[in-house]
């Protein structure tokens, strides 16, 4: 099977998403580090995290961070695997399904962790 990666191959959206999520990760990771490790007297406790996650703003920030990290990381894994799987369509479908299932499971697990914290 020949892989067409030229014009019209359908990969532009995901190529662009990889770059956009990479750019978004930098300020999000920096903000996460500052808020979690510097502004909390260097000790992260459940109470501090629960207090922060009780606000809608921090819920949104954490869900955004979760989404960007999963999109960037899992697509990165898929891009690396594509280099080795171009001639094995059955294995590509299987691994893509596994990556998509893992991504969905991790996203749901993250939402289950973030959303229940209330005011």
KOLRONU-489584 format. One line per field, with one value per atom (N, C-alpha, C, O, CB): x, y, z; atom name; chain; residue in three letters. Coordinates in steps of 0.2 Angstrom, whole numbers, plus 5000, padded with zeros to 4 digits. Glycine has a CB too. Layout:
u <- [X/...]
v <- [Y/...]
w <- [Z/...]
kolkol <- [CA/...]
filo <- [A/...]
firo <- [ALA/...]
//
This chain:
u <- [5004/5000/5004/5009/4995/5003/5007/5004/4998/5008/5008/5005/5006/5012/5008/5000/5001/5001/4996/4995/5007/5007/5008/5010/5013/5006/5006/5000/4996/5008/4999/4993/4987/4986/4993/4982/4976/4976/4971/4973/4981/4981/4977/4976/4989/4974/4970/4974/4970/4966/4980/4984/4985/4988/4990/4983/4984/4981/4985/4982/4975/4972/4976/4977/4965/4978/4981/4988/4991/4981/4991/4998/4998/5002/5001/4993/4992/4990/4992/4986/4985/4983/4990/4990/4978/4994/5000/5004/5007/5005/5005/5009/5005/5008/5010/4998/4994/4994/4995/4987/4993/4993/5000/5001/4991/5005/5012/5013/5016/5017/5011/5011/5007/5009/5009/5001/4997/5000/4998/4990/5003/5006/5011/5011/5009/5015/5020/5017/5019/5024/5013/5010/5006/5006/5006/5002/4998/5002/5001/4994/5008/5012/5016/5017/5018/5018/5021/5016/5018/5023/5010/5005/5003/5003/4998/5003/5002/5007/5006/5001/5013/5019/5019/5020/5026/5018/5018/5012/5014/5017/5006/5001/5001/5000/4994/5004/5004/5010/5009/5004/5016/5022/5025/5029/5027/5023/5026/5022/5024/5029/5015/5011/5008/5003/5005/5010/5007/5011/5011/5004/5016/5021/5025/5027/5018/5026/5030/5027/5030/5037/5021/5018/5011/5006/5017/5010/5003/4999/5001/5004/4993/4989/4982/4981/4988/4979/4972/4968/4964/4969/4968/4963/4965/4960/4964/4971/4973/4970/4967/4980/4971/4969/4961/4958/4972/4958/4951/4948/4943/4948/4951/4949/4949/4945/4953/4955/4956/4951/4948/4963/4950/4946/4938/4934/4947/4936/4929/4927/4921/4928/4932/4930/4929/4933/4935/4924/4923/4929/4931/4917/4933/4938/4944/4946/4941/4945/4951/4948/4953/4953/4942/4939/4941/4943/4932/4939/4940/4947/4949/4937/4952/4959/4961/4965/4963/4959/4962/4959/4963/4960/4953/4950/4953/4955/4942/4955/4958/4965/4967/4959/4969/4975/4975/4979/4978/4970/4970/4969/4972/4964/4964/4963/4969/4970/4957/4972/4978/4984/4987/4981/4985/4990/4989/4993/4991/4982/4981/4981/4983/4974/4978/4979/4986/4988/4975/4990/4997/5001/5004/5000/5000/5004/5002/5006/5003/4995/4993/4994/4995/4986/4993/4994/5002/5004/4992/5006/5013/5015/5019/5017/5012/5013/5011/5014/5009/5005/5003/5007/5008/4995/5010/5014/5021/5023/5016/5023/5029/5028/5031/5032/5022/5020/5019/5020/5014/5016/5015/5022/5021/5012/5027/5033/5035/5039/5039/5033/5034/5029/5030/5036/5023/5017/5014/5008/5012/5018/5015/5013/5008/5020/5016/5014/5010/5010/5020/5007/5004/4997/4996/5008/4992/4986/4982/4979/4981/4982/4978/4981/4978/4978/4988/4991/4990/4989/4999/4990/4988/4981/4980/4989/4976/4969/4969/4966/4965/4972/4972/4976/4973/4976/4981/4985/4981/4981/4992/4978/4975/4969/4967/4972/4965/4960/4962/4958/4956/4968/4970/4972/4970/4976/4975/4977/4970/4970/4981/4966/4959/4956/4953/4955/4955/4952/4956/4953/4952/4962/4966/4965/4964/4974/4965/4964/4957/4956/4964/4952/4945/4945/4942/4940/4948/4948/4951/4949/4951/4957/4961/4957/4957/4968/4954/4950/4944/4943/4947/4940/4935/4937/4934/4931/4943/4946/4948/4946/4952/4950/4952/4946/4946/4956/4941/4935/4931/4929/4930/4931/4929/4933/4930/4929/4939/4943/4942/4942/4950/4941/4941/4934/4933/4943/4929/4922/4918/4915/4917/4919/4915/4916/4912/4916/4922/4923/4919/4918/4931/4915/4910/4912/4917/4904/4908/4909/4907/4908/4905]
v <- [4994/5000/5006/5007/5000/5011/5017/5022/5023/5019/5025/5031/5037/5039/5031/5041/5047/5053/5054/5049/5056/5061/5068/5073/5060/5069/5075/5079/5078/5074/5083/5088/5083/5079/5092/5085/5082/5075/5071/5081/5074/5067/5067/5062/5066/5073/5073/5074/5073/5067/5075/5075/5082/5083/5072/5087/5094/5096/5099/5099/5094/5096/5093/5097/5093/5087/5084/5086/5087/5076/5088/5091/5098/5099/5091/5101/5108/5107/5111/5112/5103/5102/5100/5102/5096/5096/5094/5101/5101/5089/5105/5111/5116/5119/5115/5117/5121/5119/5123/5122/5112/5109/5110/5111/5102/5109/5110/5117/5119/5109/5122/5129/5131/5134/5134/5128/5129/5126/5128/5126/5120/5117/5121/5120/5110/5125/5129/5133/5133/5133/5138/5142/5138/5140/5148/5133/5129/5126/5125/5124/5123/5119/5124/5122/5115/5130/5135/5137/5137/5141/5139/5141/5135/5136/5143/5129/5123/5123/5122/5117/5123/5123/5128/5127/5123/5135/5140/5139/5140/5147/5138/5137/5131/5132/5137/5126/5120/5119/5117/5114/5122/5121/5127/5126/5117/5133/5139/5142/5145/5143/5143/5147/5143/5146/5150/5137/5133/5131/5126/5127/5136/5134/5128/5125/5134/5126/5120/5113/5108/5121/5113/5107/5107/5111/5107/5102/5100/5096/5090/5098/5098/5094/5093/5097/5097/5088/5087/5093/5095/5080/5096/5101/5107/5110/5103/5109/5114/5113/5117/5115/5107/5105/5105/5108/5098/5102/5102/5109/5111/5098/5114/5121/5124/5128/5125/5123/5126/5123/5127/5125/5116/5113/5114/5113/5106/5117/5119/5125/5126/5120/5129/5135/5133/5129/5140/5136/5134/5136/5132/5138/5141/5143/5138/5136/5150/5135/5130/5124/5120/5130/5122/5116/5117/5112/5115/5123/5124/5123/5120/5131/5127/5126/5119/5117/5131/5115/5108/5104/5100/5106/5105/5101/5103/5099/5102/5109/5112/5109/5106/5119/5109/5106/5098/5096/5107/5095/5088/5086/5082/5085/5090/5089/5091/5087/5094/5096/5098/5092/5090/5105/5090/5085/5079/5076/5084/5076/5070/5071/5066/5068/5076/5077/5077/5073/5083/5081/5081/5075/5073/5087/5072/5066/5060/5056/5064/5059/5053/5053/5048/5051/5059/5060/5059/5057/5067/5062/5061/5053/5051/5064/5049/5042/5039/5035/5038/5041/5039/5041/5037/5042/5047/5049/5045/5044/5057/5043/5039/5032/5030/5039/5030/5023/5023/5018/5020/5028/5028/5027/5025/5035/5029/5029/5021/5019/5032/5017/5010/5005/5000/5008/5008/5004/5006/5004/5005/5009/5011/5005/5006/5016/5000/4994/4988/4983/4991/4990/4985/4988/4990/4982/4988/4991/4988/4992/4991/4981/4978/4980/4982/4971/4981/4983/4990/4992/4981/4994/5001/5002/5006/5005/4999/4999/4997/5000/4995/4992/4989/4994/4996/4982/4997/5001/5008/5011/5002/5010/5017/5016/5020/5019/5010/5009/5009/5011/5002/5005/5005/5012/5014/5001/5016/5023/5027/5031/5026/5027/5030/5028/5032/5030/5022/5019/5021/5023/5011/5021/5023/5031/5033/5022/5035/5042/5043/5048/5045/5040/5041/5039/5042/5037/5033/5031/5036/5037/5024/5038/5043/5050/5053/5045/5052/5058/5057/5062/5060/5052/5051/5050/5053/5044/5047/5046/5053/5055/5042/5057/5064/5068/5072/5068/5068/5071/5069/5073/5070/5062/5060/5062/5063/5052/5064/5066/5074/5076/5065/5078/5085/5087/5092/5088/5085/5088/5087/5092/5084/5082/5081/5086/5087/5074/5090/5094/5100/5103/5097/5102/5107/5112/5112/5104/5118/5124/5122/5127/5130]
w <- [5000/5000/5000/5004/5006/4995/4995/4999/4998/4988/5003/5007/5004/5002/5014/5003/4999/5005/5008/4995/5005/5010/5007/5010/5015/5001/4997/4998/5002/4990/4993/4993/4993/4989/4987/4997/4997/5001/5000/4991/5005/5008/5015/5017/5010/5017/5023/5029/5034/5023/5029/5035/5038/5043/5034/5034/5036/5043/5047/5030/5044/5050/5056/5061/5050/5056/5062/5062/5068/5061/5056/5057/5060/5064/5049/5058/5061/5069/5073/5057/5070/5077/5082/5087/5078/5079/5083/5084/5090/5079/5080/5081/5085/5090/5074/5085/5089/5096/5101/5086/5097/5104/5107/5113/5104/5103/5106/5108/5113/5100/5104/5106/5112/5117/5100/5113/5119/5125/5130/5117/5124/5130/5134/5140/5128/5130/5134/5139/5145/5129/5138/5143/5148/5154/5140/5146/5150/5155/5161/5146/5153/5157/5162/5168/5153/5160/5164/5169/5175/5160/5168/5172/5177/5183/5169/5175/5180/5185/5191/5176/5182/5187/5192/5198/5183/5190/5195/5200/5206/5191/5198/5202/5207/5213/5198/5204/5208/5213/5219/5204/5211/5214/5218/5222/5210/5215/5218/5222/5228/5212/5220/5224/5230/5233/5220/5231/5236/5242/5245/5234/5243/5249/5248/5252/5255/5241/5240/5242/5242/5242/5245/5247/5244/5245/5255/5240/5237/5241/5243/5230/5243/5247/5244/5239/5255/5246/5243/5244/5240/5246/5250/5252/5247/5245/5259/5246/5241/5234/5231/5241/5232/5225/5225/5220/5223/5230/5230/5230/5227/5236/5234/5234/5227/5225/5239/5224/5217/5212/5208/5215/5212/5207/5209/5204/5207/5214/5216/5212/5211/5223/5209/5205/5197/5195/5206/5194/5187/5183/5178/5184/5184/5180/5180/5175/5183/5186/5187/5184/5181/5194/5184/5181/5173/5170/5182/5170/5163/5161/5157/5161/5165/5164/5164/5160/5169/5169/5169/5164/5161/5176/5162/5156/5150/5146/5156/5149/5143/5143/5138/5143/5148/5149/5147/5144/5156/5150/5149/5141/5139/5153/5138/5131/5127/5123/5129/5128/5124/5125/5120/5126/5131/5132/5129/5126/5140/5129/5126/5119/5115/5128/5116/5109/5106/5101/5106/5109/5107/5108/5104/5111/5114/5115/5111/5109/5123/5111/5107/5100/5096/5109/5097/5090/5089/5083/5088/5093/5093/5092/5088/5098/5096/5096/5090/5087/5102/5087/5081/5075/5071/5080/5075/5070/5070/5064/5071/5075/5076/5073/5069/5083/5075/5073/5065/5062/5076/5062/5055/5051/5046/5053/5054/5050/5049/5045/5054/5054/5054/5051/5050/5061/5050/5049/5042/5040/5054/5037/5031/5027/5022/5027/5027/5023/5026/5024/5020/5032/5036/5038/5044/5042/5034/5035/5041/5045/5029/5042/5047/5054/5059/5047/5054/5061/5062/5068/5060/5057/5057/5060/5065/5051/5058/5060/5068/5072/5056/5069/5076/5081/5086/5077/5079/5084/5084/5089/5081/5079/5079/5083/5087/5072/5083/5087/5095/5099/5086/5096/5103/5106/5111/5103/5101/5103/5105/5110/5098/5100/5101/5107/5111/5095/5109/5115/5121/5126/5114/5121/5126/5128/5133/5125/5122/5123/5126/5130/5116/5124/5126/5134/5138/5122/5135/5142/5147/5152/5143/5145/5149/5149/5155/5146/5144/5144/5149/5153/5137/5149/5153/5161/5165/5151/5162/5168/5171/5177/5168/5167/5169/5170/5175/5163/5166/5168/5174/5178/5162/5175/5182/5188/5193/5182/5187/5192/5193/5199/5191/5188/5188/5190/5194/5182/5187/5187/5194/5196/5182/5198/5204/5209/5214/5206/5209/5214/5214/5209/5214/5220/5220/5224/5228/5222/5224/5228/5235/5239/5225]
kolkol <- [N/CA/C/O/CB/N/CA/C/O/CB/N/CA/C/O/CB/N/CA/C/O/CB/N/CA/C/O/CB/N/CA/C/O/CB/N/CA/C/O/CB/N/CA/C/O/CB/N/CA/C/O/CB/N/CA/C/O/CB/N/CA/C/O/CB/N/CA/C/O/CB/N/CA/C/O/CB/N/CA/C/O/CB/N/CA/C/O/CB/N/CA/C/O/CB/N/CA/C/O/CB/N/CA/C/O/CB/N/CA/C/O/CB/N/CA/C/O/CB/N/CA/C/O/CB/N/CA/C/O/CB/N/CA/C/O/CB/N/CA/C/O/CB/N/CA/C/O/CB/N/CA/C/O/CB/N/CA/C/O/CB/N/CA/C/O/CB/N/CA/C/O/CB/N/CA/C/O/CB/N/CA/C/O/CB/N/CA/C/O/CB/N/CA/C/O/CB/N/CA/C/O/CB/N/CA/C/O/CB/N/CA/C/O/CB/N/CA/C/O/CB/N/CA/C/O/CB/N/CA/C/O/CB/N/CA/C/O/CB/N/CA/C/O/CB/N/CA/C/O/CB/N/CA/C/O/CB/N/CA/C/O/CB/N/CA/C/O/CB/N/CA/C/O/CB/N/CA/C/O/CB/N/CA/C/O/CB/N/CA/C/O/CB/N/CA/C/O/CB/N/CA/C/O/CB/N/CA/C/O/CB/N/CA/C/O/CB/N/CA/C/O/CB/N/CA/C/O/CB/N/CA/C/O/CB/N/CA/C/O/CB/N/CA/C/O/CB/N/CA/C/O/CB/N/CA/C/O/CB/N/CA/C/O/CB/N/CA/C/O/CB/N/CA/C/O/CB/N/CA/C/O/CB/N/CA/C/O/CB/N/CA/C/O/CB/N/CA/C/O/CB/N/CA/C/O/CB/N/CA/C/O/CB/N/CA/C/O/CB/N/CA/C/O/CB/N/CA/C/O/CB/N/CA/C/O/CB/N/CA/C/O/CB/N/CA/C/O/CB/N/CA/C/O/CB/N/CA/C/O/CB/N/CA/C/O/CB/N/CA/C/O/CB/N/CA/C/O/CB/N/CA/C/O/CB/N/CA/C/O/CB/N/CA/C/O/CB/N/CA/C/O/CB/N/CA/C/O/CB/N/CA/C/O/CB/N/CA/C/O/CB/N/CA/C/O/CB/N/CA/C/O/CB/N/CA/C/O/CB/N/CA/C/O/CB/N/CA/C/O/CB/N/CA/C/O/CB/N/CA/C/O/CB/N/CA/C/O/CB/N/CA/C/O/CB/N/CA/C/O/CB/N/CA/C/O/CB/N/CA/C/O/CB/N/CA/C/O/CB/N/CA/C/O/CB/N/CA/C/O/CB/N/CA/C/O/CB/N/CA/C/O/CB/N/CA/C/O/CB/N/CA/C/O/CB/N/CA/C/O/CB/N/CA/C/O/CB/N/CA/C/O/CB/N/CA/C/O/CB/N/CA/C/O/CB/N/CA/C/O/CB/N/CA/C/O/CB/N/CA/C/O/CB/N/CA/C/O/CB/N/CA/C/O/CB/N/CA/C/O/CB/N/CA/C/O/CB/N/CA/C/O/CB]
filo <- [A/A/A/A/A/A/A/A/A/A/A/A/A/A/A/A/A/A/A/A/A/A/A/A/A/A/A/A/A/A/A/A/A/A/A/A/A/A/A/A/A/A/A/A/A/A/A/A/A/A/A/A/A/A/A/A/A/A/A/A/A/A/A/A/A/A/A/A/A/A/A/A/A/A/A/A/A/A/A/A/A/A/A/A/A/A/A/A/A/A/A/A/A/A/A/A/A/A/A/A/A/A/A/A/A/A/A/A/A/A/A/A/A/A/A/A/A/A/A/A/A/A/A/A/A/A/A/A/A/A/A/A/A/A/A/A/A/A/A/A/A/A/A/A/A/A/A/A/A/A/A/A/A/A/A/A/A/A/A/A/A/A/A/A/A/A/A/A/A/A/A/A/A/A/A/A/A/A/A/A/A/A/A/A/A/A/A/A/A/A/A/A/A/A/A/A/A/A/A/A/A/A/A/A/A/A/A/A/A/A/A/A/A/A/A/A/A/A/A/A/A/A/A/A/A/A/A/A/A/A/A/A/A/A/A/A/A/A/A/A/A/A/A/A/A/A/A/A/A/A/A/A/A/A/A/A/A/A/A/A/A/A/A/A/A/A/A/A/A/A/A/A/A/A/A/A/A/A/A/A/A/A/A/A/A/A/A/A/A/A/A/A/A/A/A/A/A/A/A/A/A/A/A/A/A/A/A/A/A/A/A/A/A/A/A/A/A/A/A/A/A/A/A/A/A/A/A/A/A/A/A/A/A/A/A/A/A/A/A/A/A/A/A/A/A/A/A/A/A/A/A/A/A/A/A/A/A/A/A/A/A/A/A/A/A/A/A/A/A/A/A/A/A/A/A/A/A/A/A/A/A/A/A/A/A/A/A/A/A/A/A/A/A/A/A/A/A/A/A/A/A/A/A/A/A/A/A/A/A/A/A/A/A/A/A/A/A/A/A/A/A/A/A/A/A/A/A/A/A/A/A/A/A/A/A/A/A/A/A/A/A/A/A/A/A/A/A/A/A/A/A/A/A/A/A/A/A/A/A/A/A/A/A/A/A/A/A/A/A/A/A/A/A/A/A/A/A/A/A/A/A/A/A/A/A/A/A/A/A/A/A/A/A/A/A/A/A/A/A/A/A/A/A/A/A/A/A/A/A/A/A/A/A/A/A/A/A/A/A/A/A/A/A/A/A/A/A/A/A/A/A/A/A/A/A/A/A/A/A/A/A/A/A/A/A/A/A/A/A/A/A/A/A/A/A/A/A/A/A/A/A/A/A/A/A/A/A/A/A/A/A/A/A/A/A/A/A/A/A/A/A/A/A/A/A/A/A/A/A/A/A/A/A/A/A]
firo <- [UNK/UNK/UNK/UNK/UNK/UNK/UNK/UNK/UNK/UNK/UNK/UNK/UNK/UNK/UNK/UNK/UNK/UNK/UNK/UNK/UNK/UNK/UNK/UNK/UNK/UNK/UNK/UNK/UNK/UNK/UNK/UNK/UNK/UNK/UNK/UNK/UNK/UNK/UNK/UNK/UNK/UNK/UNK/UNK/UNK/UNK/UNK/UNK/UNK/UNK/UNK/UNK/UNK/UNK/UNK/UNK/UNK/UNK/UNK/UNK/UNK/UNK/UNK/UNK/UNK/UNK/UNK/UNK/UNK/UNK/UNK/UNK/UNK/UNK/UNK/UNK/UNK/UNK/UNK/UNK/UNK/UNK/UNK/UNK/UNK/UNK/UNK/UNK/UNK/UNK/UNK/UNK/UNK/UNK/UNK/UNK/UNK/UNK/UNK/UNK/UNK/UNK/UNK/UNK/UNK/UNK/UNK/UNK/UNK/UNK/UNK/UNK/UNK/UNK/UNK/UNK/UNK/UNK/UNK/UNK/UNK/UNK/UNK/UNK/UNK/UNK/UNK/UNK/UNK/UNK/UNK/UNK/UNK/UNK/UNK/UNK/UNK/UNK/UNK/UNK/UNK/UNK/UNK/UNK/UNK/UNK/UNK/UNK/UNK/UNK/UNK/UNK/UNK/UNK/UNK/UNK/UNK/UNK/UNK/UNK/UNK/UNK/UNK/UNK/UNK/UNK/UNK/UNK/UNK/UNK/UNK/UNK/UNK/UNK/UNK/UNK/UNK/UNK/UNK/UNK/UNK/UNK/UNK/UNK/UNK/UNK/UNK/UNK/UNK/UNK/UNK/UNK/UNK/UNK/UNK/UNK/UNK/UNK/UNK/UNK/UNK/UNK/UNK/UNK/UNK/UNK/UNK/UNK/UNK/UNK/UNK/UNK/UNK/UNK/UNK/UNK/UNK/UNK/UNK/UNK/UNK/UNK/UNK/UNK/UNK/UNK/UNK/UNK/UNK/UNK/UNK/UNK/UNK/UNK/UNK/UNK/UNK/UNK/UNK/UNK/UNK/UNK/UNK/UNK/UNK/UNK/UNK/UNK/UNK/UNK/UNK/UNK/UNK/UNK/UNK/UNK/UNK/UNK/UNK/UNK/UNK/UNK/UNK/UNK/UNK/UNK/UNK/UNK/UNK/UNK/UNK/UNK/UNK/UNK/UNK/UNK/UNK/UNK/UNK/UNK/UNK/UNK/UNK/UNK/UNK/UNK/UNK/UNK/UNK/UNK/UNK/UNK/UNK/UNK/UNK/UNK/UNK/UNK/UNK/UNK/UNK/UNK/UNK/UNK/UNK/UNK/UNK/UNK/UNK/UNK/UNK/UNK/UNK/UNK/UNK/UNK/UNK/UNK/UNK/UNK/UNK/UNK/UNK/UNK/UNK/UNK/UNK/UNK/UNK/UNK/UNK/UNK/UNK/UNK/UNK/UNK/UNK/UNK/UNK/UNK/UNK/UNK/UNK/UNK/UNK/UNK/UNK/UNK/UNK/UNK/UNK/UNK/UNK/UNK/UNK/UNK/UNK/UNK/UNK/UNK/UNK/UNK/UNK/UNK/UNK/UNK/UNK/UNK/UNK/UNK/UNK/UNK/UNK/UNK/UNK/UNK/UNK/UNK/UNK/UNK/UNK/UNK/UNK/UNK/UNK/UNK/UNK/UNK/UNK/UNK/UNK/UNK/UNK/UNK/UNK/UNK/UNK/UNK/UNK/UNK/UNK/UNK/UNK/UNK/UNK/UNK/UNK/UNK/UNK/UNK/UNK/UNK/UNK/UNK/UNK/UNK/UNK/UNK/UNK/UNK/UNK/UNK/UNK/UNK/UNK/UNK/UNK/UNK/UNK/UNK/UNK/UNK/UNK/UNK/UNK/UNK/UNK/UNK/UNK/UNK/UNK/UNK/UNK/UNK/UNK/UNK/UNK/UNK/UNK/UNK/UNK/UNK/UNK/UNK/UNK/UNK/UNK/UNK/UNK/UNK/UNK/UNK/UNK/UNK/UNK/UNK/UNK/UNK/UNK/UNK/UNK/UNK/UNK/UNK/UNK/UNK/UNK/UNK/UNK/UNK/UNK/UNK/UNK/UNK/UNK/UNK/UNK/UNK/UNK/UNK/UNK/UNK/UNK/UNK/UNK/UNK/UNK/UNK/UNK/UNK/UNK/UNK/UNK/UNK/UNK/UNK/UNK/UNK/UNK/UNK/UNK/UNK/UNK/UNK/UNK/UNK/UNK/UNK/UNK/UNK/UNK/UNK/UNK/UNK/UNK/UNK/UNK/UNK/UNK/UNK/UNK/UNK/UNK/UNK/UNK/UNK/UNK/UNK/UNK/UNK/UNK/UNK/UNK/UNK/UNK/UNK/UNK/UNK/UNK/UNK/UNK/UNK/UNK/UNK/UNK/UNK/UNK/UNK/UNK/UNK/UNK/UNK/UNK/UNK/UNK/UNK/UNK/UNK/UNK/UNK/UNK/UNK/UNK/UNK/UNK/UNK/UNK/UNK/UNK/UNK/UNK/UNK/UNK/UNK/UNK/UNK/UNK/UNK/UNK/UNK/UNK/UNK/UNK/UNK/UNK]
//
